[in-house]
Amino acid sequence: MKCPACGFEDSKVIDSRPIPEGNSIRRRRECLACQKRFTTFEVIEAAQIIVIKKSGAKEVFDRNKLMTGILKACEKRPVSAEDIVSEIEVELQNRLNNEVSTNEIGEMVMEKLKDRDAVAYVRFASVYREFQDLDTFIKALSSLKKRK
């Protein structure tokens, strides 16, 4: 770690403390050349998740896009969209493969909504599965009913 005062490239760690949020560590360091003390923060670098769209195009995972879709489905429902997005993001980060299709993400969302709230599930499924007619909608409802 380069000293901010003299630019010397070696320092020693005097103290390390985790940050309350648990996602980084605060380190007090001392320059071995000028003895100036300074603080650094160490943060876990998450692997970048690449989303493969239906068209085959690839883009970086955007938490906000996922949140928007889930918020619409969960509107006025007792479901935390934030919890669902966080759970999915953690699952994606923990995978060995950093590429995921929009199809897989959609299925993950539907599985989580199915367990939490039937109305939110049907709302999301109707958009995600592109229901074209009433029969498709009724099939989704009857499969939900059989499950319970």
FENBELCOR-V191011 format. One record per run of one state. SS is the DSSP state (H for helix, E for strand, C for the rest). FROM is the first residue (numbers start at 1). TO is the last residue. If there is no record, write none. Layout:
# FENBELCOR-V191011
ss:from:to
SS:FROM:TO
SS:FROM:TO
This chain:
# FENBELCOR-V191011
ss:from:to
C:1:10
E:11:18
C:19:23
E:24:31
C:32:36
E:37:43
C:44:49
E:50:52
C:53:57
E:58:60
C:61:62
H:63:74
C:75:80
H:81:93
C:94:98
E:99:101
H:102:116
C:117:117
H:118:128
C:129:133
H:134:147
C:148:148
